Amino acid sequence: MRLWFRFLREKRAVSALYFLFIFFFVAVGSLSHIENLEKLLYAALLSLAAWAGAGILCGLEYVRKSRRLEETAAHFVRSGELLAGEWRDKLGEEIERAGSFAEAQWFLLELVYEEQVKNRQQWEEKSAEYMDYYVLWTHQIKTPISAMKLLMSGSERNGREDFLMREELFKIEQYVDMVLTFQRLESISSDMVLQEYDLHMLVKQAVKKYSVLFINKGLSLDLREMSCRILTDEKWFVFCLEQLLSNSIKYTQEGGITISAEEEKWEGGGSRIRLTIQDTGIGIRPEDLPRIFDKGFTGYNGRMDKRSTGIGLYLCRQVFRHLGIRIKVESQEGGGTRVILCWNQTDSFLQAD
């Protein structure tokens, strides 16, 4: 009954207006046709019955919503999912004491919103702490990696064993660089410095870093001459080339890798550059090809390798998007993979730099 009384209190203005309307209706009608007063009263009663029926239906819906609201508040009080402290003890009392459904609803929503804001602030603080720790760890782990490199350079081992140890150490270093890059991805725009570079020099820089892996697996490299200059960010561009080379080497057991570039000059100035990395590896299954740039997707090859993270190509696509480079992958299972990088640039950009 408490909720019904509250419903009647909320609707008292509407009820008063209705009775005032009926009074004027009967009063004015009786002045003109006093003999029809009985009929006017009958019409007023019929109207009252209709309004009462509509009011009961509205009241039932009102009571249902109010009870649902109080059940929700009681759930929060019992579970403590969103509320804690003094608000948890006051919530039930405040909801019941509310003068209207809208007031009770507003009180609950405001309380939940404040609690959500508080929880979000706590979550952001914890996330910032975790991020600071990961960045610190990433930088600190590079010190023992550098120390291991120095120790290995001064140790006496047979050639094959030394190459294998260098390869594993190189992989550790690459995983650390990938973690650091993933952390910086959100602020990549502020970290980019666009300058003019010789494309052949950038590709050689990436290939040189992977020379140990080429030697260990006995793979050939066909690096064709590239006589074009590009406007890009050296660090991010080379990082992506390294990720693409890493994938090609990982899934190529024999044969080799071919890297070439073409430049198409336009009459109005500018050019379109197309860089291709072709390997003779195991290829990619057709059903996996559309998803290879999804974060965390490893595909059939990744599941067979057991060490694939599904992050490398995702990072490449994100970085290339900021650099204005389109990346396309063509592959046939058992027939190798071709990665194509394509981007446009005008002569005015290169001259301005």
Secondary structure, 3 states (H helix, E strand, C coil): CHHHHHHHHHCHHHHHHHHHHHHHHHHHHHHHCHHHHHHHHHHHHHHHHHHHHHHHHHHHHHHHHHHHHHHHHHHHHHHCCCCCCHHHHHHHHHHHHCCCHHHHHHHHHHHHHHHHHHHHHHHHHHHHHHHHHHHHHHHHHHHHHHHHHHHHHHCCCCHHHHHHHHHHHHHHHHHHHHHHHHHHHHHHHHHCCCEEEEHHHHHHHHHHHCHHHHHHHCCEEEECCCCCEEEECHHHHHHHHHHHHHHHHHCCCCCEEEEEEEEEECCCCCEEEEEEEEECCCCCCCCCHHHCCCCCCCHHHHHHHCCCCCCHHHHHHHHHHHHCCEEEEEECCCCCEEEEEEEEECHHHHHHC
